[in-house]
Amino acid sequence: MLLVFLFVCVGWLTMPGDTEVVTSFKETCPEFFFRETPPRIGHTHAYMVPICQRYRNQYRYATLYDQANRIPIYSAYIYNPGTAKRPNNWMVEPQLVDLSLQPEMASEGSLLKRFRATQAELRYSQAVLQDYKNLTGYNRGHLNPNSHQPDLDAKKATFTLTNIVPQYIKLNGGSWNNYEQQTMQSNTQGCRETFAVVGAVPGNNYIAGGRVNKPSYLWSAACCYVNNNHLRSWAIIAANDKDRVEELTLGQLEEELAELYQEDSISLFHGDCPR
């Protein structure tokens, strides 16, 4: 089994530089992780690409992207909901096509016309809008939801295909949405700063003729500073074919994910976060 750690980029992707596709979260955008510590998970897929998601010359959140399955394994961000309107324009990651391209996310049309990338190169490197058309029972599910971001630009940055997975439509609009909108608001009362990590467990089924993996499970965890001497955490997991979420402690989620990812142990946050 080829073990790839979440904070390491492999093969031809290991190129230095202050770019959106990066070699290390800790060197480029550590601010999105509790105590600047990315999740520690071993994984069996070879092409795990760390992305510091950049929009309008600012890092907005961090995503570990699985190029083999064309889905994110997780997105990590700071919970800071705002009232700006919901965007609707989708973008892609130019540097997944070629590291010499711009580090800012861009629309498919802009990438193909302005930067002269080919449709074949784009489709090879990541999911495209066509992959999510004409789905039955599933739709585009954000890992980092736009509703958890503070302003219009931050919300727009969540509308990239590197931040979404095929999600069971009733779950996306039901129990998962209730967690995003209601439970997170309730759980963060009194929190000074809340760090969130939301992820997907690759499954055995695909959409778009086998191009994009349909996750078997979705999960979410948070760790917040209540004050300098007190921390709080919580977590959920959901099978991606039912409208139901299970509330867990952080420690319980890490144990369950270790079984699902078939790893000895998993750590989603720095050890100071209560399990």
Secondary structure, DSSP 8 states (H G I E B T S, - for coil): ---EETT---GGG---SSSSB-S-HHHH-GGGSGGG---B-EES-S-EEEEEEESSSSEEEEEEEETTTTEEEEEEEE------------BB-HHHH-TTS-SS-B-HHHHHHHS---HHHHHHHS--GGGGTT-SSEEEEESS-GGGSSSHHHHHHT-BGGGEEEEEHHHHHTHHHHIIIIIHHHHTTT-SEEEEEEEEE--SEEEGGGTEEE-SEEEEEEEEEEETTEEEEEEEEEETTSS--EEE-HHHHHHHHHHHTT-S--BSS-TTS--
